[in-house]
Amino acid sequence: MIKLLRIDDRLVHGQVAYAWTGALDANVILVSSDTVVHDEFKKMTLSLATPSGVKLVTKSVSDSIEFLNGSGSANSKIFVLVDNSTDALRLAKGVTGLKTVNVGGIRMSNGKKMKTPAVAVDETDIANFIEIEAMGIEVEIRQVPSEKKKLLEDIK
């Protein structure tokens, strides 16, 4: 069962490992990334940030969709992490039962505009978020669970 899909370009770090994983009562963190799945050093560093008692799984986006839709994930409480809005959209299109996409951290880069202290977006990000919402999936922005949610309308 998917507890939450979060976009955070840092993937597993303190806020994710402790605030979110604890608040969601997740026992699996799934990093869904076509690049990280082939990067042994990155996978090792992410595993060091994963809380004890929580399983870290790294899969490509396509393999993540297959895993999340399969019966093997039904008994787990899965916190899914991606590092960009395009992968979030791919998962939203491919995975059944997704209710919320949390936008937690997208760093400033060329062509992006800061919308919150931790989230910078460009036109592609906004278009991806609009498409996700059109599927009936909430897009909310906040770094930690204790923050008040901001909705897509707040950053457009």
Sequence and secondary structure as in RCSB ss.txt:
>XXXX:A:sequence
MIKLLRIDDRLVHGQVAYAWTGALDANVILVSSDTVVHDEFKKMTLSLATPSGVKLVTKSVSDSIEFLNGSGSAN
SKIFVLVDNSTDALRLAKGVTGLKTVNVGGIRMSNGKKMKTPAVAVDETDIANFIEIEAMGIEVEIRQVPSEKKK
LLEDIK
>XXXX:A:secstr
 EEEEEEETT SSHIIIIIIHHHHT SEEEEE TTGGG HHHHHHHHHHS TT EEEEE HHHHHHHHHSGGGTT
S EEEEESSHHHHHHHHHH TT  EEEEEEB   TT EEEETTEEE HHHHHHHHHHHHTT EEEE SSTTS  E
EGGGT 
